[in-house]
Each structure stands twice: as C-alpha cells, then as structure tokens.
Amino acid sequence: MLTHLSLNNVGPVPRLEMDLAPRLNLITGDNGLGKSFLLDIAWWSMTRRWPWEVNDRLTSGRRPLPAGNEPASIGFSFTGKVKKEQYTSEYQPREEVWKGRPGRPANPGLVFYAMSDGSFAVWDPARNYWRTQGDVDVQDRVPAYVFSPTEVWDGLTDKGGKHLCLGLVLDWASWQKEANSSAFTSLTTVLAALSASENEKLAPGQLTRISLDDARDIPTIRMPYGQDVPVLFASAGIRRILSLAYVLVWAWHEHCLAAKFLKEEPTKQMVLLMDEVEAHLHPHWQRRIIPALLAVAETLVGRDDTTLQLIAATHSPLVMASSEPQFNKDLDAWWDLDLERQRVVLSRRPFEKQGDAARWLLSEAFDLRSSRPIEYEDLVKEAASLLEAEKPSPKKIKAMNDRLVEALPPTDDFLFNWRYVLGRKGWLK
C-alpha cells in the first residue's frame, strides 16, 4: 500500500506532503490542479516507470519535469510484500531522469492504473518484478503492461512483435469457449459487480460475427431489452466498464498463472489507481462505481485476506455522495486541490456527509455557489440584493417576482423564502 508522497519543486504544488489512507483515497479539484499528476506519481513510486516510457503510444503519463531551476525531488514510501520501501528520488537534468536507489525495489503487490483517456497500466509482481541471477539484479523482463485504448481491445505487443496480451476481443471469446473457464467466470462476476443497477446487470451474450471479412468471434453484451450487442458497438460508458472489467480480470488471471509457474502464492496486495473514475458513466453507474471497486478484490480474488487500496480522482458529486455509506475515517481520506492566492494547495479535508449530490456541489470539493444554471444563479443574487434595499419600487418587485416565477420551480428554496420576505414586509400584492 502506498503510504506517503513528498514532492519538492515538481508539478503544480511547490511542496507537497501526502499521508495516504490504507483503503480509499478520493481526490477532488478543478481541472489543471494536479489530480492526474498525483496518480502518475503514485504509479511511478510503486513501479519506477512512467507509463509513456513503457508505451509511447500514450498521450499521457509522461515523465514530469522540475517546476523551476531549483533541485526537484519525489519522496515516497509504501509497504511491500516483505519490507517497507522508503526513499527520495532526485531529478538529474543532464540525464533527464528521476534517479532511483540502486538495487531491486520492494514488491508493492499488483498495481493497476486506469487513466481517464481509456489507457491502462498494470504492474505484476510475478511478471514485471526484476529477477536476480546470483547476486546481480537482471532487468530483462517487461517493466509493466501499458495499454493504449486501442490495445486494450486489439492486443498488446512488445517492440519486437511478441504478444504480451491478446486483447479484450480475443481473450473474452477464448475464455467463453473454454469449458469451465475460471477467467470467464471471473469476468462474468466482475461485470455483474460493476453493473449500473440490480435490474440492469451486465452479462455476456452469445459470440457473434460482425463481418464477412472478420474471422473473429466477437463477444456481446446482453442488454436489458434482451438484445445481444457486439462489444465493439457498445456505448462509450459500457465500453469503459467492459475495458475496466477485462483488464482487472486479465491482470489477476495472468498473475495467478505466473505465480503458479513460479511456485509462489498469488499476491495479497492490490492498489487501484483510477483517474476520473466517472468518465463516460451515466449517473446510475456513478452512484455504484466506488462501492463496486472497493469490493472488487473480494469479488475477483475470491478470498477476504486480500487488501485493496483505491486511489481515485473524481469530478463527480454523485461519486462523492455514493462514497458516504462506505467512508470510514480510520481507513479512508478525502484530498482536495484548490487554487488559493494563485497557489495550488492540497488539503486533507474532514469528510462530512452532505446527504446528496446537490449539497456536494456546494461543498469544498466543487466550490459552486449553487447547483442552479449560471443565469438563474445570477438572477437569485440580483433578487437577494433587491430584498436588502430600503424601499424598492413595487414595479421592480413585481418584475423580479415574474422573472423568478418563470425561471425557478415552485419548490425552489429561494423562491419560497422570497415570497415569505415579501409577505412579511408587505411588498407582495
């Protein structure tokens, strides 16, 4: 589990200290303040590779540069399989690298990173961990499995053309054809766990062909209206969930096979990094995604001794609201990035329950004055100023009342208070 980050002169925050919670860490903040950057740093701290360095087809996950001319450093600590890893890496301008401590790093368990653009990265302790030959560390294994959005579906190869992963379409079809496939059983279970609602479970349909010129058997999703839709034709939101479910199952399935080959036990630690966890998802899904991901370790692994740490960045008030029943102040944390006096500040805020998404919009997570449209918000502000006037003309009062009645629903709190004040002051005719 990642326990601490310490940044100096790198990223939008000049100096940053972050003691992460052991289970759930929610990160909020406006665009451009560093949510994705923090997730990139978290991934690098545990794997020692930037996603773009492993796969230059990505448009994100690049190596960060120092924020100025002063020395820059990244400090971190995490609990590994057998020891705690803790040190500080300094940027070397001449080599253009973040220099790490010599020797093999600690084993952080299975690390999974879902980026907002549909890219994924997986670090597997059985397949990506450096091996030792005699007393020498040999780094000849793939440093990580990093997928562009297309490669999630069509497969991943190394620079020499060797197949690292067959991709969602071929793997899913192969698992589905295989009798008593544990991978297909896991996929079915994870899809059900990540579904939008109990009444709209995602379930695999029958394999199909979509073209005379495409020899592949294409997986399908059985929709609530009974039709099997090829996964290649699914909506953006469903494709997001299918990709997430597939990479999780693929990573765990391949890890178990590798651990068996090495005559080792599968890892008991998983870290999930999720950028814009709500991306492409309907509100139904936004309300369920955090609880589902927190349960994914038990769902996927099938045992309760596996520990899961989820670090998720979000713009969604529904995601924040849906986290309230699960949030435990001893296990979880809410981190908020704000712009204060032209400086980015990271704060660990007290997680106070708001009750619904509308109240979260007005909280420090999103800093909105109201959940109304901007035009109506300005209208309410204008009406409130009119109430504070000494003796507004009846004509102005009537005109404003007409505008408010036209703009706001009858149950609006401000409209109710407006009428109450007008009646109390005798302005309502």
Secondary structure, DSSP 8 states (H G I E B T S, - for coil): -EEEEEEESBSSSSEEEEE--SSEEEEEE-TTSSHHHHHHHHHHHHHSS-HHHH-TT-SS-----BSSSS--EEEEEEE-SSSEEEEEEEEETTTTEEE--SS------EEEEE-TTS-EEEE-TTTTS-EEETTEEE--S-S-EEE-HHHHHH-EE-TT--EEE--HHHHHHHHHHSTT-HHHHHHHHHHHHTSS-TTS--EE---B---TT--S-B-EEE-TTS-EEEGGGS-HHHHHHHHHHHHHHHHHHHHHHHHHHTT----SEEEEEESSTTTT--HHHHTTHHHHHHTHHHHHH--TT-EEEEEEE---HHHHHHTTTT--TTTEEEEEEEEETTEEEEEEE-----SSHHHHHTSTTT--S-SS-HHHHHHHHHHHHHHTSSS--HHHHHHHHHHHHHHS-TT-HHHHHHHHHHHHHT---
